[in-house]
Amino acid sequence: MRVDMVPSKAIMAHANSEFSTVSNEPINTDTDDDHQLFFVTSYSNFDKLAHGPRGIEAQQSVHVYRFHPSDGSLCLLNITGDAKTVINPAFSRYHPRLNVVYTCTEDCHENGKIFAYKIGADGSLEQFGEPVDAGGTSTCYLTIDRAQKHMLAVNYWDSTLVVIPLDPETGAMLGPIKNTYDPKQGKKMIACAKKDGGVNHSCNDDTTISARQADPHSHALVLDPFVGRVAYVPDLGKDLIREFYYDATEGAICVELNVMPSGLCTGKPDGPRYFEFHPQYNIAYVVNELSSTIAVFEVDRALLNEIHAASKAGEDMSRFKGRSTLRLVQSISTIPGAFPTTMNTCGRICVHKSGRFVVVSNRGHQSITVFKVKSKGSKRGELQNVGCYHTRGETPRHFQFDHSGQYLLVANQDSNSIAVFNFNISNGEIKYSGNEYRVPSPNFVCCCPTYHDDDDTRNASRSDFAAEMMVTTRPQNKVILGSTYDESSSDSEDSTVPVYRGQQDQSLKEELAKAKAEIEELKKLLAEKA
């Protein structure tokens, strides 16, 4: 392409936004301004896990890749993480504003550790302080609160929830733990770990399920994205969604407000694993690992606002006990009807950044299932199946979209591979890109859209990057950080925590109008040169 035919940066930026015209063809975003890295972790010691991977134990548990959005390929930049020190890192969280990535270790027998790394545009990793004790076993989830002053960690095996202080300027963990919540209330575990004669949590037969559900097993923690005061915790062991009041000022999980069944209460186990909010609707999604279903919940914004107002007024939050902010509106299967659920467990769930699709992985069926989100009428936010797509590997424990939402990277844990797929943002279909990479027992793929140190945008204001991350996550929200509507992910668990932009809708409209005008000028120029 000739230089005089290259679109300006403003046009390219808007071409990648939700406001651009939907196209079936991938957008070429491979510019000097695109410094998108993927931080991939691997299991390194199977004996310490509750489940039983069948791949290769990693000698080094962290890989860093550069992503090329022109063709969806990866270039390996770094292999690190001594398997004896960084043992089974299995969940990672990228800071919303800083080039810092956190990862936590999974171990049934000893407390997990949380590591922080400064990540460079060249893929270099510098450990940032000493690892912090996670206060529980099999650490499986990390969330950063909206003020970026606290990290909330979840420990799967003993089900504890902990809060760790963060330095909001540097992202450094200021441990030790300042708050702990134990749903067992100090009671000992009933079931024993796999190494000690317990069941393999990778299985899904009646005996395994009975043992898995003998104890609580917290699997995630997501703060509501509206007021940031309610924490939602899927408890796989008890088939519940727990709703907690989170005191953001003190950094404390204070009151269990309510418990909600995670499915239709059919008498069969559901096993809630992850919780995701829709970016535009008052809707949340829960993936049930054991029943291979997604539960769709309507979110009570009025009650959330009431809780927020009461918390600001210093009222006793126990008056909200027994009142749920969730109402079940749909349950839908993630696998074909004839396929036995005993042969599958669900992995990750993710809402596409456009809000048009929900995606889930099936471990056993070895597939990614895509659902279209209904956008009109009384069923808005409910799901309609688009299709199931083979992942070209076994046990797709995790997957991640690139920053544009047009590529999907799948971690096939038990076949030791990362496979890259094209994602059609028009109809939700996915196709294999031809790119596949050998990684021992990959369990998590974290997108890290970093910037060079000499990037003018980054030097001008680190908050600009946070603003950009907001736009790609909740484009219809008009709030200011620290105001009325912002928070942490998936993670929701989309690996980058959303931070919300201090820019009003009018400014966005003006930027959009300017970009459209530039596109029209470009079209005229191309027509003249044709």
VENGI-V597594 format. One line per field, one symbol per residue. burial: 1 if it has 16 or more other C-alpha atoms within 10 Angstrom, else 0. Layout:
BEGIN
burial->???
END
This chain:
BEGIN
burial->00000000001101111100000001001000011111111111111111111011111111111111101111000110101001111111111111111111111110111111111111101001001111111111111111111111111111111111110000111110101111100000001011100011111100001011101111111111111111111111111111111111001111111111111000001111111111110111111111111111111010010011001000001001000111010111111000001011111111111111111111111111111111000000111011111111111111111111111111111111111111111011110110010011111111111111000001000011111111111110111110001111111111111111110000000001001101100100000000
END
